[in-house]
Amino acid sequence: MDVSFFVLRIESARYFKAHVTRHSFGLLLFWSLAFVIENLSFISWYNPHWWFGRNTRIQEAEFGLFISRYVIMVLIFLLGLKGPGLYQPPPVPVQEEPTLLEGSSVINRRGQSAFKGLWQKTKMLWPFLWPSDRALQVKVIVCFGILGAGRAVNVLVPYMYKIIVNHLTPGKVAITDPWHLILIYVALRFLQGGGTGGIGLLSNIKAFLWIRIQQFTSRTLQVRLFAHLHSLSLNWHLNRKTGEVLRMVDRGANSIYNLLNYLLFNILPTFVDIGVAIVYFIFAFNGWFGLIVFVTMVLYVAMTVLITEWRTKYRREMNEKDNAAKAKAVDSLLNFETVKYYSGEDFEVERLDLAIKDYQHCEWDTIASLALLNTAQNSIITAGLLTGTLYCGKLVVEGKLGVGDFVLFVTYTIQLYVPLNFFGTYYRCVS
C-alpha cells in the first residue's frame, strides 16, 4: 500500500499542474492486483488457524485489522477507477486527409473503443450474417446448434476424464473395467478435437456448412465495392493511388468475413464457456472455485482490452505504412515508362526503401507490444491456475475431494484458458 501511495504522489507532483483525466495504467494494474490479493484471503474463511474464527483476542484484533485494510483497499480501488489521475494534453486538431472513397464519410477511429458504435456495426453486418436465401438461413441455424453442442462437449470431456481416473484409482472405489468409459471419452474427444475445438468433428461440420455463407458474404462485399468504385467520378479515378486502393479493397473484403468469424465462432463461444465453467465449479465443487475462475477471467479480459486499446494505434500506423509502401511499389511499376524516361530508377528504389524502413519501425512497435500483452496474459492465467490448483490440492489432501476432482479442475481450467490466448487478436480485429 505504501508503494501505491508513493506512485500516486509521483503522479500528483508531475501531472497535477493541468487538467487531469485518468490514472496511469501501471498504477491501476497495481491497485487491481492488490484488491484481488485481498479477496484471496476469503478462501481460508473456514480455516481455524486464521483470524476469521475470532476465537481469541489476537484473532479478533487481526480480524479487525484485516477489515480496516480491506475497506481501505476497496476505497483505493474505487479511487483508481473513478478518481482523476494522469494529465493528458488536449488533442491537437489535425486536418483530415481526403477520403479514399468519394462520397463516403470519414470516421476518425483513433483512440475509440471497440464497443463504441457496436449497435451500428451489428446492423451493418446483419445482412451478411442472415442472408435472404432460405437454404443459407437454415445452415446458419444449424451452425449455431453445433456451437451449442460444442459447449456441452467441452464440459463432458473433463468430466469423463474424472470418472475414468476415479475408476482406475485404488482406494474408495473398487477398480472395474473402464473400457466403456474410455470409449465414451475418446468419442467426445473426437467430437471436440485436440481439447480446443479447432479440428474436431463438430468444428469440421460447422466449417463445411459455413462455406456457402462465407462465399455469399465475400461475393456480396466484393460486388458492392466494385460497384461503388465505378460510381465514383472521373476526377477521383484520375487522382487515385491504384496500389493503395487495391490494398485497401483487398483488406476490406477479408475483414468482414474475419470479423463475423471471430465474433460468432471465437469470442461468443469463449464467453459462453467461461459462464458455464463458473456455474459448473460453483455447483460441482464450491463457490471459491467459481470465484477464482471469475476473478481470473475478469482480470484477463480487462488486461487484454486495456493493452489492446493502447497498442491499436501502433497496429493502425503499421497498416498505413504498409499501404503507403505497397502504393509506391505498384504505382512505380504502373508508370514504368515515365520512370525510365526521367531516369528515376534509383530515386524510386530509394523511396521504396525509406517506406519499408518506416513500415518496419512501426512493425517493431507492434510486435514488441504484442509480446508485452502475451506476457501479461500468461502471468494472469498462471496466477489463477496456481491459486486454483493449490486450493484444490488442499481439499484433496483433507479428503474433501478426490484425485479425479483435481484432474477435472486442471483439465477443465487449461481447456478454458487455451482459446483466450487469441482473445487480444479477436478484440483487435473487432475494434
Order of alpha helices (4+ residues) and beta strands (2+ residues): alpha-beta-alpha-alpha-beta-alpha-alpha-alpha-alpha-alpha-alpha-alpha-alpha-alpha-alpha-alpha-alpha
